[in-house]
Amino acid sequence: MTRRRLAVWGDPIGHSRSPALHGAAYRALGLDWEYGRERVGTDAFPARLAGLDDSWRGLSLTMPLKEVAHAAADELDPHATLTGAVNTLLLGERLRGFNTDVGGIVDAFTEASVSGIRSARVLGAGATAASALVALHELGAERVEIRARRPEAAAGLVALGERLGVTTAVSPFDAPAGPVDATVATLPSGTVLPERHSAPLADAGGVLFEAAYAPWPSALAATWPHRTVLSGFEMLLHQAVRQIRIFLHGTQQERLPDEDVIVDVMRSAAMGD
């Protein structure tokens, strides 16, 4: 049976733009593939995954499933191995897990012509923060500060920084903010930092990449003064492109046919969704 079914799973999931992004791409590629969405939590994930038949090609995973998907995979790509998070599963005889969030962040910075990042600050200490740390390393960062409400929650990020050869320090949100080239905010959508925290971070924060994209602008992006601000929609878009590469080619490195055209089609579809 031809594998042609795909979906995004998570909880909550009703807000996801992934069906619009993927659906537009498959139509443009001339592929008769179905891409839906389903509310699946961590408890239901193992049984739901085991119940998929040979009509299923792959899955996109959003919160809170990235860690359980990592544990379920038989094979992991390098970014999934580093971050402990899988947002893409390619189904078959062996379950292959990928992390396309890292590449999505790198692609977002690259498309915006942002370069020369040597120092950075990451706000938050969850799964997206791990992807951000790896992405910043690939963009050239040598020093990264992690801001976390509970500094002990960032111990894994410090260990990851050591593996990457990045000098990584952890600070509370009320610590003095030294200047950095870029800030990556990975806080939950709708987070509003007190002005006594956000103002110093904005003044010294360089380029802002805000992983949240709805509502937009975020409270943090609205305070960023006269510098480049990148929306998390760009990560969503580019990580989806990499997922489609995986579903089509089995790797996120091989570009799609007429990829620039496909990206434009996807962007237009999601903006109109």
C-alpha positions as CSV (number, residue, x, y, z in Angstrom):
1,M,0.0,0.0,0.0
2,T,1.3,3.5,-0.9
3,R,2.3,5.5,2.1
4,R,0.5,8.8,1.5
5,R,-1.0,9.9,4.9
6,L,0.7,12.4,7.2
7,A,-0.4,14.6,10.1
8,V,0.7,16.9,12.9
9,W,0.1,15.7,16.4
10,G,0.1,17.6,19.7
11,D,-2.0,19.0,22.5
12,P,-3.3,21.6,21.9
13,I,-3.3,21.4,18.1
14,G,-6.3,23.4,16.8
15,H,-4.2,26.5,16.2
16,S,-1.5,24.7,14.1
17,R,-0.7,26.1,10.7
18,S,1.1,23.0,9.6
19,P,-1.8,21.6,7.6
20,A,-1.9,24.8,5.5
21,L,1.9,24.8,5.0
22,H,2.1,21.1,4.1
23,G,-1.1,20.9,2.0
24,A,0.0,23.8,-0.2
25,A,3.4,22.2,-0.7
26,Y,2.1,18.8,-1.7
27,R,-0.4,20.3,-4.1
28,A,2.4,22.4,-5.7
29,L,4.6,19.3,-5.9
30,G,1.8,17.3,-7.6
31,L,1.6,14.8,-4.8
32,D,-1.7,13.2,-3.8
33,W,-0.7,13.1,-0.1
34,E,-3.1,13.8,2.8
35,Y,-2.0,15.9,5.8
36,G,-4.2,16.4,8.8
37,R,-4.0,17.2,12.5
38,E,-4.9,15.3,15.6
39,R,-5.0,16.1,19.2
40,V,-2.7,13.6,20.9
41,G,-1.1,13.9,24.4
42,T,1.8,12.1,25.9
43,D,-0.3,9.3,27.5
44,A,-2.1,8.4,24.2
45,F,1.0,8.7,22.0
46,P,2.4,5.2,22.3
47,A,-0.9,3.4,21.5
48,R,-1.8,5.9,18.7
49,L,1.6,5.5,17.1
50,A,1.4,1.7,17.3
51,G,-2.0,1.7,15.6
52,L,-0.8,3.4,12.4
53,D,-1.0,1.2,9.3
54,D,1.1,1.2,6.1
55,S,-0.9,4.0,4.6
56,W,1.0,6.4,6.9
57,R,4.2,8.1,5.7
58,G,5.1,10.3,8.6
59,L,4.2,12.6,11.5
60,S,5.0,16.2,12.6
61,L,5.2,16.5,16.4
62,T,4.6,19.6,18.4
63,M,4.4,20.1,22.2
64,P,4.2,18.0,24.3
65,L,5.3,15.1,22.2
66,K,8.9,15.9,21.1
67,E,10.5,14.0,24.0
68,V,8.3,11.0,23.8
69,A,8.8,10.9,20.0
70,H,12.6,10.9,20.7
71,A,12.2,8.0,23.0
72,A,10.1,6.1,20.4
73,A,12.5,6.5,17.4
74,D,14.7,3.6,16.3
75,E,17.1,6.0,14.6
76,L,17.9,9.6,15.3
77,D,19.5,12.3,13.1
78,P,22.3,14.4,14.7
79,H,20.1,17.3,15.7
80,A,17.6,15.0,17.4
81,T,20.5,13.3,19.2
82,L,21.9,16.5,20.5
83,T,18.6,18.1,21.6
84,G,16.8,15.1,22.9
85,A,13.8,16.3,20.9
86,V,12.1,14.9,17.8
87,N,9.6,16.9,15.8
88,T,9.5,14.6,12.7
89,L,9.0,10.9,12.4
90,L,9.5,9.0,9.1
91,L,7.6,5.8,9.3
92,G,8.7,2.5,7.7
93,E,10.4,-0.7,8.8
94,R,12.4,1.4,11.2
95,L,11.1,4.6,12.9
96,R,13.4,7.5,12.0
97,G,13.4,10.6,14.2
98,F,14.5,14.1,13.1
99,N,14.7,17.5,14.6
100,T,14.0,20.2,12.0
101,D,13.6,23.0,14.5
102,V,17.4,23.6,14.6
103,G,17.6,24.0,10.8
104,G,14.5,26.1,10.8
105,I,16.1,28.6,13.2
106,V,19.3,28.7,11.1
107,D,17.3,29.2,7.9
108,A,15.3,32.0,9.4
109,F,18.4,33.9,10.4
110,T,20.1,33.2,7.1
111,E,17.1,34.3,5.1
112,A,17.1,37.6,7.0
113,S,20.8,38.1,6.2
114,V,21.8,38.0,9.9
115,S,25.4,36.9,10.4
116,G,28.3,37.6,12.6
117,I,26.7,36.1,15.7
118,R,29.4,35.5,18.3
119,S,27.4,36.0,21.5
120,A,23.7,35.3,22.2
121,R,21.1,35.0,24.9
122,V,18.3,32.4,25.1
123,L,15.2,33.1,27.1
124,G,13.7,29.9,28.5
125,A,15.0,26.5,29.2
126,G,12.7,24.0,27.4
127,A,13.0,21.8,24.3
128,T,13.0,24.8,21.9
129,A,15.8,26.3,23.9
130,A,17.9,23.2,23.2
131,S,17.3,23.6,19.5
132,A,18.1,27.3,19.7
133,L,21.4,26.6,21.4
134,V,22.4,24.1,18.7
135,A,21.3,26.6,16.0
136,L,23.2,29.5,17.6
137,H,26.3,27.3,17.6
138,E,25.9,26.5,13.9
139,L,25.5,30.3,13.3
140,G,28.9,30.9,14.9
141,A,28.0,31.7,18.6
142,E,30.8,31.1,21.0
143,R,29.1,32.4,24.1
144,V,25.5,31.9,25.1
145,E,23.7,33.0,28.2
146,I,20.5,31.2,29.3
147,R,17.8,33.1,31.2
148,A,15.6,30.8,33.2
149,R,13.0,31.3,35.9
150,R,14.5,28.2,37.6
151,P,18.2,28.2,36.8
152,E,18.4,24.5,37.9
153,A,16.1,23.7,34.9
154,A,18.9,24.8,32.5
155,A,21.4,22.2,33.7
156,G,20.9,20.1,30.5
157,L,21.5,23.2,28.4
158,V,24.8,23.8,30.1
159,A,25.8,20.2,29.5
160,L,24.7,20.6,25.8
161,G,26.8,23.8,25.5
162,E,29.9,21.9,26.8
163,R,29.3,19.2,24.2
164,L,29.2,21.8,21.5
165,G,32.2,23.8,22.8
166,V,30.0,26.8,23.5
167,T,30.6,28.8,26.7
168,T,27.2,28.6,28.4
169,A,26.1,30.4,31.6
170,V,22.7,30.5,33.3
171,S,21.2,33.7,34.9
172,P,17.8,34.6,36.4
173,F,15.6,37.1,34.5
174,D,16.5,39.9,36.9
175,A,20.3,39.6,36.4
176,P,22.1,42.6,34.7
177,A,22.1,42.2,30.9
178,G,25.3,42.5,29.1
179,P,25.3,43.2,25.3
180,V,24.9,40.2,22.9
181,D,24.6,40.0,19.2
182,A,21.3,38.1,19.2
183,T,18.5,37.0,21.5
184,V,16.3,33.9,21.0
185,A,13.1,33.9,23.0
186,T,11.6,30.5,23.6
187,L,9.1,31.4,26.2
188,P,5.5,30.2,25.9
189,S,3.2,32.2,23.6
190,G,1.5,35.0,25.4
191,T,4.3,35.4,28.0
192,V,4.7,39.0,29.2
193,L,7.8,39.8,31.1
194,P,7.8,42.6,33.7
195,E,9.2,45.8,32.2
196,R,12.1,45.8,34.7
197,H,13.2,42.5,33.0
198,S,12.3,43.1,29.4
199,A,13.7,46.6,29.0
200,P,17.3,45.8,29.9
201,L,17.1,42.6,27.7
202,A,15.8,44.7,24.7
203,D,18.4,47.4,25.2
204,A,21.3,45.0,25.1
205,G,19.8,42.1,23.1
206,G,20.8,42.7,19.5
207,V,18.7,40.9,16.9
208,L,15.6,39.2,18.4
209,F,14.3,35.9,17.2
210,E,10.9,35.3,18.9
211,A,9.9,31.7,18.6
212,A,6.2,32.6,19.3
213,Y,4.3,33.9,16.3
214,A,0.7,34.3,17.6
215,P,-0.4,36.8,18.6
216,W,2.1,39.0,16.7
217,P,3.8,41.1,17.6
218,S,4.5,39.4,20.9
219,A,4.8,41.5,24.0
220,L,8.6,41.1,23.9
221,A,8.9,41.9,20.1
222,A,6.8,45.1,20.7
223,T,9.5,46.4,23.1
224,W,12.5,45.7,20.9
225,P,14.0,49.0,19.9
226,H,15.1,49.7,16.3
227,R,16.7,46.3,15.7
228,T,15.8,43.4,13.5
229,V,13.0,41.2,14.9
230,L,12.3,37.8,13.4
231,S,9.0,36.1,14.0
232,G,8.7,32.4,15.0
233,F,6.6,32.0,11.8
234,E,9.8,31.9,9.9
235,M,11.1,28.9,12.0
236,L,7.7,27.2,11.5
237,L,7.9,27.7,7.7
238,H,11.5,26.6,7.3
239,Q,11.2,23.6,9.6
240,A,8.2,22.5,7.7
241,V,10.2,22.7,4.4
242,R,12.8,20.4,6.0
243,Q,10.0,18.0,7.1
244,I,8.7,17.9,3.6
245,R,12.3,17.1,2.4
246,I,12.3,14.2,4.8
247,F,8.9,12.9,3.8
248,L,10.0,13.1,0.1
249,H,13.7,12.2,0.2
250,G,14.4,10.7,3.6
251,T,16.8,13.5,4.5
252,Q,16.4,17.1,5.4
253,Q,19.5,18.1,3.4
254,E,18.2,17.4,-0.1
255,R,16.3,20.4,-1.5
256,L,12.8,20.1,-3.0
257,P,12.2,20.6,-6.7
258,D,11.8,24.3,-7.3
259,E,12.1,24.9,-3.6
260,D,12.1,28.7,-3.7
261,V,8.7,28.5,-5.5
262,I,7.4,25.9,-3.0
263,V,8.4,28.2,0.0
264,D,6.6,31.1,-1.5
265,V,3.4,29.0,-2.0
266,M,3.6,27.7,1.6
267,R,4.1,31.2,3.0
268,S,1.1,32.6,1.0
269,A,-1.1,29.6,2.1
270,A,-0.3,30.0,5.8
271,M,-0.7,33.8,5.8
272,G,-4.2,33.3,4.3
273,D,-5.2,30.5,6.6
